[in-house]
Amino acid sequence: MTAARSLAGARCVVTGGLGFIGSNVALRLLQEGATVTVVDAVIAEHGADRRNLDEAGGVIEVVEADVGDAVVAEVLAGVDVVCNLAGQVSHVASMRRPLVDFDRNARSQLALLEHVRAAAPRAVVVYASTRQVYGRPRYLPVDEDHPTAPVDVNGIAKLAAEQLHLLYARVHGLAATALRLTNVYGPRQSLRHPDLGFLPVFLRRVLDDDEITLYGDGEQLRDCLYVDDVVDAFLAAATTPAAHGEVFNLGHPDAWSLRDIARAMVDAAGRGRVVHVPWPEEESRIDIGSFQGDYAKAKRVLGWEPRTGLSDGLAATVAFYRERPWYRSST
């Protein structure tokens, strides 16, 4: 898609830019002609890896810091756009270490907003929120008016950070937007850490010709987004003034059962198999059931809609990792 305004020449900061989605955003901004700086705490279990930016050829500056650190204010001075993807994403880990999750996903985000307010008050900020803020859906597809009732600490912390961005938009005039992401897959996603979502776990299993383990019957529905489509949304939000102070769902018109997603991965890789096991108690307590996001608002305001079907996205993803086997290694 074409962004509403060009980002050529813009000074951009990507937080969490060594991770999966952040690195893809950073590389696209570079392609658009922007000057890009990445801020990342380089926490391996969050998916951070400096090699995700190898294609930039060293042009992207990387500042190793938590987004709440004082040094980040210096990095932000005078920037035009902040794509804010820093944070902890594991739902299970948030229940095991709730204070860590809340510190990284809420307190650090508030500190970042204070840095932006002081050092770059005219910057556009696009925050990566999550569909997890809704909790268990009361109806499908879920639109932005659906009640928010997270089922885990991660969802609560992310909702707090999202609301802080919108508060700073209302009270301080910050040009902030929140995008509620659904399940995202594609190149540069860490395959080594089991808590980063079911999609990279499934992918690692089929690439290793191993079993994909499904809890229960696997009939829960999910809409999955290829990462390039998500990057499109970030650029659209960064260049659309009507997005300021707003929250948008990013979703897909197709919702697949987890069982069908697993089988599609087996087909894409040409290996692997699917097995069913009973639900572990720790996981079942925070499962949200089926989910599909209504992205009509993003289509109307941002001119955004997903372009990539699951089979095409999985084929491109499998090809990417087969050409880069280090993503599956332990080093």
C-alpha positions as a LaTeX table, in Angstrom:
\begin{tabular}{lrrr}
\hline
Residue & $x$ (\AA) & $y$ (\AA) & $z$ (\AA) \\
\hline
Met1 & 0.00 & 0.00 & 0.00 \\
Thr2 & 1.05 & 3.63 & $-0.37$ \\
Ala3 & 1.36 & 5.74 & 2.76 \\
Ala4 & $-0.59$ & 8.99 & 2.94 \\
Arg5 & 2.64 & 11.02 & 3.12 \\
Ser6 & 6.21 & 10.17 & 2.26 \\
Leu7 & 8.60 & 9.32 & 5.08 \\
Ala8 & 11.65 & 10.06 & 2.93 \\
Gly9 & 14.00 & 12.18 & 4.98 \\
Ala10 & 12.07 & 11.67 & 8.22 \\
Arg11 & 13.98 & 10.97 & 11.43 \\
Cys12 & 12.50 & 7.82 & 12.93 \\
Val13 & 13.04 & 5.84 & 16.12 \\
Val14 & 11.87 & 2.23 & 16.40 \\
Thr15 & 11.69 & 0.86 & 19.92 \\
Gly16 & 12.02 & $-2.89$ & 20.12 \\
Gly17 & 13.65 & $-2.64$ & 16.70 \\
Leu18 & 15.80 & $-5.74$ & 17.13 \\
Gly19 & 12.73 & $-7.90$ & 17.58 \\
Phe20 & 10.39 & $-9.47$ & 15.06 \\
Ile21 & 7.96 & $-6.76$ & 14.00 \\
Gly22 & 10.25 & $-3.89$ & 15.03 \\
Ser23 & 13.09 & $-5.02$ & 12.77 \\
Asn24 & 10.70 & $-5.32$ & 9.82 \\
Val25 & 9.40 & $-1.80$ & 10.52 \\
Ala26 & 12.94 & $-0.43$ & 10.78 \\
Leu27 & 14.04 & $-1.99$ & 7.49 \\
Arg28 & 10.94 & $-0.70$ & 5.68 \\
Leu29 & 11.48 & 2.82 & 7.02 \\
Leu30 & 15.02 & 2.66 & 5.70 \\
Gln31 & 13.70 & 1.61 & 2.30 \\
Glu32 & 11.31 & 4.57 & 2.40 \\
Gly33 & 14.29 & 6.91 & 2.73 \\
Ala34 & 14.01 & 7.63 & 6.45 \\
Thr35 & 16.89 & 7.91 & 8.90 \\
Val36 & 16.35 & 5.16 & 11.46 \\
Thr37 & 17.58 & 4.63 & 15.02 \\
Val38 & 16.63 & 1.53 & 16.99 \\
Val39 & 16.25 & 1.46 & 20.77 \\
Asp40 & 16.20 & $-2.03$ & 22.22 \\
Ala41 & 16.92 & $-3.54$ & 25.63 \\
Val42 & 18.29 & $-6.62$ & 23.80 \\
Ile43 & 16.42 & $-9.18$ & 25.89 \\
Ala44 & 16.85 & $-12.48$ & 24.05 \\
Glu45 & 13.68 & $-14.10$ & 25.36 \\
His46 & 11.70 & $-11.21$ & 23.85 \\
Gly47 & 13.07 & $-12.09$ & 20.41 \\
Ala48 & 15.76 & $-9.40$ & 20.13 \\
Asp49 & 18.63 & $-10.27$ & 17.79 \\
Arg50 & 21.05 & $-7.83$ & 16.17 \\
Arg51 & 21.21 & $-10.06$ & 13.10 \\
Asn52 & 17.61 & $-9.08$ & 12.31 \\
Leu53 & 19.03 & $-5.81$ & 10.93 \\
Asp54 & 21.85 & $-7.36$ & 8.89 \\
Glu55 & 20.18 & $-6.28$ & 5.65 \\
Ala56 & 20.62 & $-2.65$ & 6.70 \\
Gly57 & 24.37 & $-2.99$ & 6.28 \\
Gly58 & 25.13 & $-1.13$ & 9.50 \\
Val59 & 23.24 & 2.02 & 8.46 \\
Ile60 & 20.72 & 1.76 & 11.31 \\
Glu61 & 22.09 & 2.97 & 14.64 \\
Val62 & 21.24 & 0.69 & 17.58 \\
Val63 & 21.01 & 2.10 & 21.11 \\
Glu64 & 20.92 & $-0.62$ & 23.76 \\
Ala65 & 18.60 & 0.66 & 26.47 \\
Asp66 & 15.25 & 0.18 & 28.12 \\
Val67 & 12.80 & 2.68 & 26.64 \\
Gly68 & 12.39 & 4.24 & 30.07 \\
Asp69 & 16.11 & 4.95 & 30.51 \\
Ala70 & 17.22 & 8.59 & 30.60 \\
Val71 & 19.48 & 8.15 & 27.57 \\
Val72 & 16.40 & 7.57 & 25.41 \\
Ala73 & 15.39 & 11.21 & 25.79 \\
Glu74 & 18.62 & 12.17 & 24.02 \\
Val75 & 17.89 & 9.69 & 21.22 \\
Leu76 & 14.40 & 11.13 & 20.75 \\
Ala77 & 15.42 & 14.78 & 20.55 \\
Gly78 & 13.79 & 16.30 & 17.49 \\
Val79 & 12.65 & 13.04 & 15.84 \\
Asp80 & 9.62 & 12.96 & 13.54 \\
Val81 & 8.23 & 9.45 & 14.11 \\
Val82 & 8.40 & 6.90 & 16.92 \\
Cys83 & 7.26 & 3.37 & 16.10 \\
Asn84 & 6.89 & 1.92 & 19.57 \\
Leu85 & 7.16 & $-1.88$ & 19.59 \\
Ala86 & 9.12 & $-2.40$ & 22.80 \\
Gly87 & 7.72 & $-4.79$ & 25.38 \\
Gln88 & 7.24 & $-8.27$ & 26.68 \\
Val89 & 4.70 & $-10.29$ & 24.66 \\
Ser90 & 4.32 & $-13.64$ & 26.42 \\
His91 & 0.98 & $-14.19$ & 28.14 \\
Val92 & 2.22 & $-17.20$ & 30.09 \\
Ala93 & 5.42 & $-15.44$ & 31.19 \\
Ser94 & 3.36 & $-12.48$ & 32.39 \\
Met95 & 1.59 & $-14.76$ & 34.85 \\
Arg96 & 4.83 & $-16.32$ & 36.05 \\
Arg97 & 6.62 & $-12.98$ & 36.49 \\
Pro98 & 3.86 & $-10.37$ & 36.71 \\
Leu99 & 5.95 & $-7.56$ & 38.18 \\
Val100 & 8.54 & $-7.90$ & 35.41 \\
Asp101 & 5.83 & $-7.80$ & 32.76 \\
Phe102 & 4.11 & $-4.76$ & 34.24 \\
Asp103 & 7.41 & $-2.94$ & 34.63 \\
Arg104 & 8.40 & $-3.52$ & 31.00 \\
Asn105 & 4.98 & $-3.04$ & 29.45 \\
Ala106 & 3.52 & $-0.22$ & 31.56 \\
Arg107 & 6.03 & 1.67 & 33.72 \\
Ser108 & 8.68 & 1.83 & 30.99 \\
Gln109 & 6.05 & 2.96 & 28.51 \\
Leu110 & 4.98 & 5.83 & 30.75 \\
Ala111 & 8.62 & 6.88 & 31.09 \\
Leu112 & 8.98 & 6.75 & 27.30 \\
Leu113 & 5.96 & 9.01 & 26.84 \\
Glu114 & 7.51 & 11.50 & 29.24 \\
His115 & 10.72 & 11.38 & 27.17 \\
Val116 & 8.75 & 12.03 & 23.99 \\
Arg117 & 6.81 & 14.88 & 25.60 \\
Ala118 & 10.06 & 16.55 & 26.68 \\
Ala119 & 12.33 & 15.83 & 23.73 \\
Ala120 & 10.05 & 15.38 & 20.70 \\
Pro121 & 6.61 & 16.86 & 21.44 \\
Arg122 & 5.75 & 17.11 & 17.73 \\
Ala123 & 6.65 & 13.49 & 16.94 \\
Val124 & 4.08 & 11.01 & 15.74 \\
Val125 & 3.99 & 7.93 & 17.98 \\
Val126 & 2.52 & 4.62 & 16.79 \\
Tyr127 & 2.16 & 2.10 & 19.61 \\
Ala128 & 1.90 & $-1.67$ & 19.16 \\
Ser129 & $-1.01$ & $-2.76$ & 21.33 \\
Thr130 & $-2.65$ & $-6.18$ & 21.16 \\
Arg131 & $-5.98$ & $-7.91$ & 20.69 \\
Gln132 & $-5.28$ & $-9.45$ & 24.12 \\
Val133 & $-6.77$ & $-6.30$ & 25.69 \\
Tyr134 & $-10.24$ & $-7.62$ & 24.81 \\
Gly135 & $-9.93$ & $-10.88$ & 26.74 \\
Arg136 & $-12.54$ & $-13.50$ & 25.85 \\
Pro137 & $-14.68$ & $-12.18$ & 22.98 \\
Arg138 & $-18.38$ & $-11.64$ & 23.55 \\
Tyr139 & $-18.99$ & $-11.49$ & 19.80 \\
Leu140 & $-17.07$ & $-11.93$ & 16.55 \\
Pro141 & $-15.58$ & $-10.17$ & 14.75 \\
Val142 & $-14.37$ & $-7.94$ & 17.58 \\
Asp143 & $-14.52$ & $-4.21$ & 16.87 \\
Glu144 & $-12.97$ & $-1.34$ & 18.83 \\
Asp145 & $-16.18$ & $-0.85$ & 20.82 \\
His146 & $-15.93$ & $-4.32$ & 22.33 \\
Pro147 & $-15.37$ & $-4.21$ & 26.12 \\
Thr148 & $-11.78$ & $-4.64$ & 27.29 \\
Ala149 & $-11.36$ & $-7.35$ & 29.93 \\
Pro150 & $-7.87$ & $-8.91$ & 29.70 \\
Val151 & $-7.41$ & $-12.42$ & 31.08 \\
Asp152 & $-3.73$ & $-12.09$ & 31.98 \\
Val153 & $-1.21$ & $-9.59$ & 33.33 \\
Asn154 & 0.23 & $-9.00$ & 29.87 \\
Gly155 & $-3.13$ & $-7.88$ & 28.52 \\
Ile156 & $-3.68$ & $-5.56$ & 31.49 \\
Ala157 & $-0.21$ & $-4.02$ & 31.18 \\
Lys158 & $-0.58$ & $-3.54$ & 27.43 \\
Leu159 & $-4.00$ & $-1.96$ & 27.92 \\
Ala160 & $-2.52$ & 0.41 & 30.50 \\
Ala161 & 0.23 & 1.44 & 28.08 \\
Glu162 & $-2.27$ & 1.89 & 25.26 \\
Gln163 & $-4.48$ & 4.08 & 27.40 \\
Leu164 & $-1.46$ & 6.13 & 28.49 \\
His165 & $-0.66$ & 6.83 & 24.83 \\
Leu166 & $-4.22$ & 7.96 & 24.21 \\
Leu167 & $-4.23$ & 10.02 & 27.41 \\
Tyr168 & $-1.08$ & 11.84 & 26.29 \\
Ala169 & $-2.80$ & 12.49 & 22.97 \\
Arg170 & $-5.81$ & 14.06 & 24.68 \\
Val171 & $-4.07$ & 15.95 & 27.47 \\
His172 & $-0.68$ & 16.83 & 26.01 \\
Gly173 & $-1.52$ & 16.94 & 22.30 \\
Leu174 & 0.82 & 14.06 & 21.48 \\
Ala175 & 0.19 & 12.66 & 18.00 \\
Ala176 & $-0.20$ & 9.09 & 19.30 \\
Thr177 & $-2.00$ & 6.14 & 17.75 \\
Ala178 & $-2.47$ & 2.58 & 19.04 \\
Leu179 & $-2.72$ & $-0.47$ & 16.78 \\
Arg180 & $-4.24$ & $-3.59$ & 18.32 \\
Leu181 & $-2.38$ & $-6.41$ & 16.62 \\
Thr182 & $-3.69$ & $-9.92$ & 16.17 \\
Asn183 & $-1.43$ & $-12.96$ & 15.62 \\
Val184 & 1.52 & $-11.93$ & 13.43 \\
Tyr185 & 3.91 & $-14.23$ & 11.57 \\
Gly186 & 6.64 & $-13.95$ & 8.98 \\
Pro187 & 10.39 & $-13.33$ & 8.56 \\
Arg188 & 12.63 & $-12.38$ & 11.51 \\
Gln189 & 10.43 & $-13.89$ & 14.20 \\
Ser190 & 12.45 & $-15.74$ & 16.83 \\
Leu191 & 11.88 & $-19.49$ & 16.63 \\
Arg192 & 13.94 & $-20.36$ & 19.70 \\
His193 & 11.73 & $-19.08$ & 22.52 \\
Pro194 & 8.49 & $-20.99$ & 23.18 \\
Asp195 & 6.69 & $-18.12$ & 24.95 \\
Leu196 & 6.50 & $-15.77$ & 21.94 \\
Gly197 & 3.23 & $-17.11$ & 20.58 \\
Phe198 & 1.90 & $-20.24$ & 18.97 \\
Leu199 & 2.83 & $-19.34$ & 15.39 \\
Pro200 & 6.64 & $-19.42$ & 15.81 \\
Val201 & 6.31 & $-22.59$ & 17.89 \\
Phe202 & 4.31 & $-24.27$ & 15.13 \\
Leu203 & 6.78 & $-23.07$ & 12.51 \\
Arg204 & 9.83 & $-24.32$ & 14.40 \\
Arg205 & 8.21 & $-27.72$ & 14.81 \\
Val206 & 7.45 & $-28.23$ & 11.13 \\
Leu207 & 10.87 & $-26.98$ & 10.01 \\
Asp208 & 12.39 & $-29.54$ & 12.39 \\
Asp209 & 10.02 & $-32.24$ & 11.07 \\
Asp210 & 8.56 & $-32.52$ & 14.53 \\
Glu211 & 5.07 & $-32.62$ & 16.02 \\
Ile212 & 2.80 & $-29.61$ & 16.39 \\
Thr213 & 1.00 & $-30.12$ & 19.68 \\
Leu214 & $-2.56$ & $-28.78$ & 19.80 \\
Tyr215 & $-4.46$ & $-28.43$ & 23.06 \\
Gly216 & $-7.92$ & $-29.91$ & 22.94 \\
Asp217 & $-9.68$ & $-30.12$ & 19.60 \\
Gly218 & $-7.87$ & $-27.10$ & 18.10 \\
Glu219 & $-11.12$ & $-25.54$ & 16.94 \\
Gln220 & $-10.38$ & $-22.06$ & 18.36 \\
Leu221 & $-10.37$ & $-19.50$ & 15.55 \\
Arg222 & $-7.55$ & $-17.03$ & 14.90 \\
Asp223 & $-6.96$ & $-14.40$ & 12.24 \\
Cys224 & $-3.29$ & $-14.24$ & 11.32 \\
Leu225 & $-1.41$ & $-11.33$ & 9.76 \\
Tyr226 & 1.71 & $-11.52$ & 7.63 \\
Val227 & 4.27 & $-9.10$ & 9.00 \\
Asp228 & 4.54 & $-7.02$ & 5.81 \\
Asp229 & 0.86 & $-6.13$ & 6.16 \\
Val230 & 1.45 & $-5.04$ & 9.75 \\
Val231 & 4.37 & $-2.86$ & 8.65 \\
Asp232 & 2.04 & $-1.24$ & 6.10 \\
Ala233 & $-0.31$ & $-0.34$ & 8.95 \\
Phe234 & 2.47 & 1.26 & 10.99 \\
Leu235 & 3.52 & 3.43 & 8.08 \\
Ala236 & $-0.08$ & 4.35 & 7.31 \\
Ala237 & $-0.72$ & 5.34 & 10.94 \\
Ala238 & 2.51 & 7.35 & 11.03 \\
Thr239 & 1.47 & 9.38 & 8.00 \\
Thr240 & $-2.28$ & 9.85 & 8.59 \\
Pro241 & $-3.12$ & 12.83 & 10.83 \\
Ala242 & $-6.68$ & 11.53 & 11.31 \\
Ala243 & $-5.19$ & 8.59 & 13.23 \\
His244 & $-3.91$ & 10.74 & 16.09 \\
Gly245 & $-5.58$ & 9.86 & 19.38 \\
Glu246 & $-7.27$ & 6.82 & 17.90 \\
Val247 & $-7.03$ & 3.05 & 18.40 \\
Phe248 & $-7.35$ & 0.60 & 15.51 \\
Asn249 & $-7.79$ & $-3.14$ & 15.23 \\
Leu250 & $-5.59$ & $-4.92$ & 12.72 \\
Gly251 & $-7.27$ & $-8.10$ & 11.59 \\
His252 & $-7.77$ & $-10.39$ & 8.63 \\
Pro253 & $-10.96$ & $-11.28$ & 6.74 \\
Asp254 & $-10.17$ & $-14.99$ & 7.12 \\
Ala255 & $-10.26$ & $-16.73$ & 10.49 \\
Trp256 & $-8.73$ & $-20.19$ & 10.67 \\
Ser257 & $-8.97$ & $-22.84$ & 13.36 \\
Leu258 & $-5.70$ & $-23.63$ & 15.11 \\
Arg259 & $-5.97$ & $-27.11$ & 13.67 \\
Asp260 & $-6.22$ & $-25.77$ & 10.12 \\
Ile261 & $-3.37$ & $-23.32$ & 10.71 \\
Ala262 & $-1.20$ & $-26.20$ & 11.93 \\
Arg263 & $-2.09$ & $-28.29$ & 8.89 \\
Ala264 & $-1.38$ & $-25.35$ & 6.58 \\
Met265 & 2.09 & $-25.06$ & 8.13 \\
Val266 & 2.71 & $-28.77$ & 7.59 \\
Asp267 & 1.66 & $-28.33$ & 3.95 \\
Ala268 & 3.88 & $-25.25$ & 3.49 \\
Ala269 & 6.93 & $-27.00$ & 4.92 \\
Gly270 & 6.22 & $-30.39$ & 3.43 \\
Arg271 & 7.03 & $-32.00$ & 6.77 \\
Gly272 & 5.89 & $-32.24$ & 10.37 \\
Arg273 & 2.63 & $-33.58$ & 11.80 \\
Val274 & $-0.18$ & $-32.54$ & 14.12 \\
Val275 & $-1.11$ & $-34.22$ & 17.41 \\
His276 & $-3.75$ & $-33.36$ & 20.01 \\
Val277 & $-3.22$ & $-33.37$ & 23.78 \\
Pro278 & $-5.32$ & $-32.26$ & 26.77 \\
Trp279 & $-5.15$ & $-28.63$ & 27.88 \\
Pro280 & $-2.53$ & $-27.86$ & 30.54 \\
Glu281 & $-4.17$ & $-26.07$ & 33.48 \\
Glu282 & $-1.75$ & $-23.10$ & 33.33 \\
Glu283 & $-2.66$ & $-22.44$ & 29.69 \\
Ser284 & $-6.39$ & $-23.14$ & 29.89 \\
Arg285 & $-6.92$ & $-20.51$ & 32.60 \\
Ile286 & $-5.84$ & $-17.69$ & 30.28 \\
Asp287 & $-7.12$ & $-19.01$ & 26.93 \\
Ile288 & $-9.46$ & $-16.56$ & 25.19 \\
Gly289 & $-11.24$ & $-19.03$ & 22.90 \\
Ser290 & $-11.86$ & $-17.89$ & 19.32 \\
Phe291 & $-10.87$ & $-14.47$ & 18.03 \\
Gln292 & $-11.26$ & $-12.46$ & 14.84 \\
Gly293 & $-10.70$ & $-8.72$ & 14.64 \\
Asp294 & $-12.89$ & $-6.24$ & 12.77 \\
Tyr295 & $-10.50$ & $-3.88$ & 10.93 \\
Ala296 & $-13.18$ & $-1.73$ & 9.23 \\
Lys297 & $-12.01$ & 1.37 & 11.08 \\
Ala298 & $-8.41$ & 0.91 & 9.91 \\
Lys299 & $-9.65$ & 0.46 & 6.36 \\
Arg300 & $-11.78$ & 3.59 & 6.57 \\
Val301 & $-9.31$ & 5.93 & 8.28 \\
Leu302 & $-5.91$ & 4.54 & 7.33 \\
Gly303 & $-6.78$ & 3.06 & 3.97 \\
Trp304 & $-5.32$ & $-0.20$ & 5.29 \\
Glu305 & $-6.33$ & $-3.77$ & 4.73 \\
Pro306 & $-4.30$ & $-7.00$ & 4.70 \\
Arg307 & $-3.06$ & $-8.17$ & 1.32 \\
Thr308 & $-1.52$ & $-11.54$ & 2.16 \\
Gly309 & $-3.41$ & $-14.82$ & 2.45 \\
Leu310 & $-2.26$ & $-17.48$ & 4.88 \\
Ser311 & $-0.94$ & $-19.94$ & 2.31 \\
Asp312 & 1.12 & $-17.31$ & 0.48 \\
Gly313 & 2.42 & $-15.85$ & 3.73 \\
Leu314 & 3.41 & $-19.24$ & 5.09 \\
Ala315 & 5.19 & $-20.17$ & 1.85 \\
Ala316 & 7.24 & $-16.96$ & 1.98 \\
Thr317 & 7.96 & $-17.48$ & 5.67 \\
Val318 & 9.16 & $-21.06$ & 5.26 \\
Ala319 & 11.41 & $-20.01$ & 2.38 \\
Phe320 & 12.93 & $-17.22$ & 4.48 \\
Tyr321 & 13.89 & $-19.52$ & 7.35 \\
Arg322 & 15.20 & $-22.28$ & 5.12 \\
Glu323 & 17.64 & $-19.77$ & 3.66 \\
Arg324 & 18.67 & $-18.64$ & 7.17 \\
Pro325 & 19.04 & $-21.73$ & 9.39 \\
Trp326 & 20.64 & $-19.73$ & 12.20 \\
Tyr327 & 17.16 & $-18.66$ & 13.31 \\
Arg328 & 16.61 & $-22.24$ & 14.51 \\
Ser329 & 19.98 & $-22.62$ & 16.25 \\
Ser330 & 20.60 & $-21.98$ & 19.93 \\
Thr331 & 23.34 & $-19.37$ & 19.33 \\
\hline
\end{tabular}
